[in-house]
């Protein structure tokens, strides 16, 4: 049988720390944030709420994997 990485129904998934300025259209949906939005895919477009572009104030592209505490513009 193939193993899956689904958490136990009673467990809360551990989500990465994301910059509060990272946005995608999915952030404007009602309800809890879908954990699948914590990683980039080929169709989701991200932008920085601070710069209002697909690059942050530091000149680097924005996406869940890159908008983390190692960037100078990161805000939690």
C-alpha positions in Angstrom: 0.0 0.0 0.0 1.3 3.5 -0.9 2.0 5.8 2.0 0.5 9.3 2.0 1.6 12.4 3.8 -1.8 13.4 5.0 -1.9 14.4 8.7 -4.1 12.6 11.1 -7.5 14.3 11.0 -7.0 15.7 14.6 -3.5 17.0 13.9 -2.9 20.6 12.9 -0.5 20.8 10.0 2.7 22.7 10.6 2.8 25.7 8.2 5.9 27.6 7.2 6.4 31.2 8.4 5.3 33.5 5.6 5.7 37.2 5.1 2.6 39.1 5.9 2.9 41.0 2.7 2.8 37.9 0.4 -0.5 37.7 -1.4 -2.4 35.6 -3.9 -6.1 35.7 -4.8 -6.7 32.7 -2.5 -6.0 35.0 0.5 -9.3 36.8 -0.2 -11.5 33.7 0.2 -13.4 33.2 3.4 -12.5 30.4 5.7 -9.2 29.0 7.0 -6.1 29.2 4.9 -5.7 26.1 2.8 -2.3 24.4 3.7 -1.8 23.6 0.0 -1.3 27.4 -0.6 2.0 27.2 1.4 3.9 26.0 -1.7 4.2 27.5 -5.2 2.6 25.8 -8.2 2.5 26.6 -12.0 -0.7 28.5 -12.0 -0.8 30.7 -8.8 0.3 34.3 -9.2 1.9 35.9 -6.1 2.6 39.6 -5.4 4.0 41.6 -2.6 1.5 43.9 -0.8 4.4 46.2 0.2 5.7 46.7 -3.4 2.5 45.8 -5.2 4.5 43.7 -7.8 5.8 40.2 -8.3 9.1 41.3 -6.8 9.5 42.5 -3.2 11.2 45.7 -2.1 14.5 43.8 -2.1 14.2 43.2 -5.8 13.7 39.4 -5.5 10.7 37.5 -6.8 7.9 36.6 -4.3 6.6 33.1 -3.6 5.9 31.1 -0.5 9.3 29.3 -0.6 11.2 32.6 -0.8 9.2 35.0 1.3 10.7 33.9 4.6 12.8 35.3 7.5 16.1 35.3 5.5 14.9 38.3 3.4 15.5 41.8 4.6 11.9 42.8 3.8 10.2 39.9 5.7 7.6 40.9 8.2 5.8 38.3 10.3 
